[in-house]
Structures are given as structure tokens and as C-alpha cells.
């Protein structure tokens, strides 16, 4: 954790910059069972809003990294196949109902 000096020290306080390792450790601490985000933020000397933003970003990165490009294309293909199969099933249901009705007449 380092602090940057602002150009005009009178107008704004120095902005703190946190390392990737610090952020990862903070997220890990805050997501431990029994630890609240507010308590973790107090322990680390940062705002809970900032810590929540880091947690949200980590979760988003984890979610996007979970599926590779090949898996995404396979998932899209499987969804198309499911849609087509559902359409075909509906057509067969309607045809079966039509022929059942015709055979009664």
C-alpha cells in the first residue's frame, strides 16, 4: 500500500494505491466464514464500500474465467440443439393430437 502525492495537496488528500496482493488478501479475509465485510474493512483500515467493490470484481473475474471460449461455443451449440429438439417435440405432439382426433372420426 502506497500513497500518491496529489498535485494540489490543499484541494485533495493523497490517494492510496493498493497492490493486487493486498486486494486479494482483503477479499480472502472478508469472505471467510464468520467475518463480515464491515469488520474486515475496519481491520484493514479501508472503507467497506471499497472492499465490497473488490469482492464484486473478484467474483466477476472468477465467473468469467470459469468458462473458456471452447466451452462457450459448445454451450451455444447445445442451446441451439435443445431449442430445435423442443420445437420438434411440439410438432410431434400436435401431429399425434391431430391423428388421434382423425382416428375417432
Residue frames as qw, qx, qy, qz and C-alpha x, y, z in Angstrom:
[[0.000, 0.891, 0.454, 0.000, 0.00, 0.00, 0.00],
 [0.425, -0.054, 0.034, 0.903, 1.48, 3.32, -1.06],
 [0.119, 0.831, 0.391, -0.378, 0.20, 6.84, -1.24],
 [0.483, 0.464, 0.307, 0.676, 0.42, 9.09, -4.25],
 [0.160, -0.435, -0.190, 0.866, 1.10, 12.76, -3.75],
 [0.351, 0.781, 0.514, 0.052, -1.58, 14.90, -5.32],
 [0.434, 0.454, 0.137, 0.766, -0.59, 17.89, -7.45],
 [0.192, -0.579, 0.070, -0.790, -2.58, 20.25, -5.27],
 [0.366, -0.085, -0.837, 0.398, -2.22, 18.93, -1.72],
 [0.181, 0.073, 0.397, -0.897, -4.62, 21.55, -0.36],
 [0.593, 0.067, -0.226, -0.770, -7.59, 20.52, -2.53],
 [0.917, -0.041, -0.292, -0.269, -7.47, 16.73, -2.18],
 [0.636, -0.568, 0.521, -0.033, -5.92, 14.30, 0.24],
 [0.077, 0.469, -0.832, -0.287, -3.32, 11.87, -1.11],
 [0.874, 0.101, -0.161, -0.447, -4.91, 8.90, -2.87],
 [0.539, -0.407, 0.736, -0.039, -3.96, 5.48, -1.57],
 [0.678, 0.394, -0.518, -0.341, -2.98, 2.80, -4.07],
 [0.753, -0.317, 0.536, -0.214, -3.23, -0.85, -3.08],
 [0.046, 0.394, -0.860, -0.320, -1.30, -3.74, -4.55],
 [0.703, 0.015, -0.534, -0.469, -3.02, -6.67, -6.21],
 [0.484, -0.002, -0.824, 0.296, -1.77, -8.92, -3.40],
 [0.090, 0.037, 0.527, -0.845, -3.29, -6.64, -0.75],
 [0.590, 0.054, -0.129, -0.795, -6.64, -6.61, -2.55],
 [0.687, 0.030, -0.698, -0.199, -6.63, -10.40, -2.92],
 [0.319, -0.024, -0.781, 0.536, -5.81, -10.83, 0.76],
 [0.280, 0.039, 0.308, -0.908, -8.53, -8.39, 1.74],
 [0.691, 0.032, -0.366, -0.623, -11.11, -10.26, -0.35],
 [0.602, 0.014, -0.792, 0.096, -9.99, -13.56, 1.15],
 [0.100, -0.024, -0.658, 0.746, -10.28, -12.13, 4.66],
 [0.418, 0.062, 0.123, -0.898, -13.70, -10.59, 4.05],
 [0.740, 0.060, -0.431, -0.513, -15.14, -13.79, 2.56],
 [0.218, 0.144, -0.911, 0.319, -14.08, -16.03, 5.45],
 [0.506, -0.533, -0.641, -0.223, -16.93, -17.68, 7.32],
 [0.519, -0.648, -0.427, 0.359, -17.87, -15.62, 10.37],
 [0.333, -0.292, 0.047, 0.895, -16.17, -12.45, 9.10],
 [0.313, 0.835, 0.421, -0.167, -18.29, -9.53, 7.98],
 [0.539, 0.572, 0.158, 0.597, -17.21, -7.19, 5.21],
 [0.170, -0.919, 0.008, -0.355, -17.54, -4.22, 7.56],
 [0.735, -0.635, 0.206, 0.119, -15.32, -5.85, 10.20],
 [0.812, 0.104, 0.254, 0.516, -12.68, -6.85, 7.65],
 [0.315, 0.768, 0.125, 0.544, -12.67, -3.31, 6.26],
 [0.403, -0.890, 0.107, -0.187, -12.22, -1.83, 9.74],
 [0.846, -0.383, 0.245, 0.280, -9.39, -4.27, 10.47],
 [0.699, 0.262, 0.290, 0.599, -7.65, -3.28, 7.22],
 [0.179, -0.559, -0.071, 0.807, -8.26, 0.46, 7.62],
 [0.008, -0.057, -0.582, -0.811, -10.28, 0.82, 4.40],
 [0.532, 0.079, 0.148, -0.830, -13.92, 1.63, 3.67],
 [0.560, 0.131, 0.806, -0.142, -16.40, -1.20, 3.43],
 [0.615, 0.697, 0.111, -0.351, -17.61, 0.24, 0.12],
 [0.248, 0.712, -0.624, -0.206, -14.14, -0.15, -1.36],
 [0.283, -0.246, 0.924, -0.075, -13.83, -3.69, -0.04],
 [0.649, 0.398, 0.567, -0.313, -17.26, -4.61, -1.44],
 [0.531, 0.753, -0.213, -0.326, -16.16, -3.30, -4.84],
 [0.052, 0.551, -0.828, -0.091, -13.06, -5.51, -4.71],
 [0.476, 0.034, 0.851, -0.217, -15.20, -8.52, -3.74],
 [0.660, 0.593, 0.282, -0.366, -17.64, -7.86, -6.61],
 [0.390, 0.742, -0.480, -0.260, -14.76, -7.52, -9.07],
 [0.155, -0.380, 0.912, -0.022, -13.13, -10.75, -7.83],
 [0.588, 0.251, 0.716, -0.280, -16.43, -12.63, -8.18],
 [0.611, 0.706, 0.014, -0.357, -16.97, -11.27, -11.68],
 [0.226, 0.669, -0.687, -0.170, -13.45, -12.27, -12.73],
 [0.346, -0.167, 0.912, -0.142, -13.93, -15.72, -11.24],
 [0.649, 0.440, 0.513, -0.350, -17.23, -16.17, -13.07],
 [0.563, 0.746, -0.194, -0.297, -15.87, -15.07, -16.44],
 [0.081, 0.596, -0.796, -0.070, -12.78, -17.23, -16.07],
 [0.621, -0.075, 0.727, -0.282, -14.82, -20.31, -15.25],
 [0.770, 0.473, 0.425, -0.059, -15.92, -20.86, -18.88],
 [0.378, -0.329, 0.514, 0.696, -13.36, -20.99, -21.68],
 [0.350, 0.421, -0.312, -0.777, -14.01, -19.93, -25.27],
 [0.277, 0.061, -0.907, -0.312, -14.44, -23.53, -26.43],
 [0.021, -0.335, -0.870, 0.360, -16.90, -24.20, -23.64],
 [0.268, 0.471, 0.197, -0.817, -18.87, -21.06, -24.54],
 [0.403, 0.295, -0.556, -0.664, -19.20, -22.14, -28.18],
 [0.233, -0.090, -0.967, -0.047, -20.19, -25.66, -27.14],
 [0.096, 0.398, 0.671, -0.618, -22.76, -24.23, -24.74],
 [0.363, 0.425, -0.099, -0.823, -24.23, -22.05, -27.51],
 [0.375, 0.162, -0.797, -0.445, -24.40, -25.08, -29.84],
 [0.132, -0.213, -0.941, 0.227, -26.09, -27.20, -27.18],
 [0.226, 0.429, 0.423, -0.765, -28.64, -24.46, -26.50],
 [0.423, 0.328, -0.413, -0.737, -29.47, -24.32, -30.23],
 [0.319, 0.021, -0.930, -0.183, -29.90, -28.09, -30.31],
 [0.024, 0.316, 0.802, -0.507, -32.18, -28.01, -27.27],
 [0.342, 0.417, 0.099, -0.836, -34.31, -25.29, -28.88],
 [0.441, 0.244, -0.650, -0.569, -34.63, -27.34, -32.10],
 [0.227, -0.088, -0.967, 0.081, -35.49, -30.52, -30.20],
 [0.167, 0.367, 0.606, -0.686, -38.19, -28.69, -28.23],
 [0.435, 0.383, -0.194, -0.791, -39.68, -27.35, -31.46],
 [0.402, 0.138, -0.839, -0.340, -39.66, -30.84, -32.99],
 [0.061, -0.196, -0.907, 0.368, -41.32, -32.29, -29.89],
 [0.318, 0.402, 0.328, -0.794, -44.09, -29.67, -30.08],
 [0.475, 0.313, -0.498, -0.655, -44.67, -30.52, -33.75],
 [0.315, 0.013, -0.947, -0.062, -44.89, -34.24, -32.90],
 [0.114, 0.282, 0.732, -0.609, -47.35, -33.54, -30.06],
 [0.438, 0.412, 0.030, -0.799, -49.58, -31.58, -32.42],
 [0.456, 0.249, -0.721, -0.458, -49.36, -34.28, -35.09],
 [0.153, -0.091, -0.962, 0.208, -50.21, -37.00, -32.56],
 [0.260, 0.376, 0.526, -0.717, -53.21, -34.99, -31.35],
 [0.464, 0.385, -0.296, -0.741, -54.35, -34.43, -34.94],
 [0.427, 0.141, -0.849, -0.277, -54.13, -38.12, -35.88],
 [0.010, -0.182, -0.886, 0.426, -55.81, -39.19, -32.63],
 [0.378, 0.405, 0.273, -0.787, -58.67, -36.84, -33.41],
 [0.481, 0.349, -0.531, -0.604, -58.89, -38.13, -37.01],
 [0.253, 0.057, -0.965, -0.036, -58.99, -41.78, -35.92],
 [0.189, 0.287, 0.730, -0.590, -62.01, -41.10, -33.66],
 [0.443, 0.412, -0.016, -0.796, -64.00, -39.63, -36.50]]
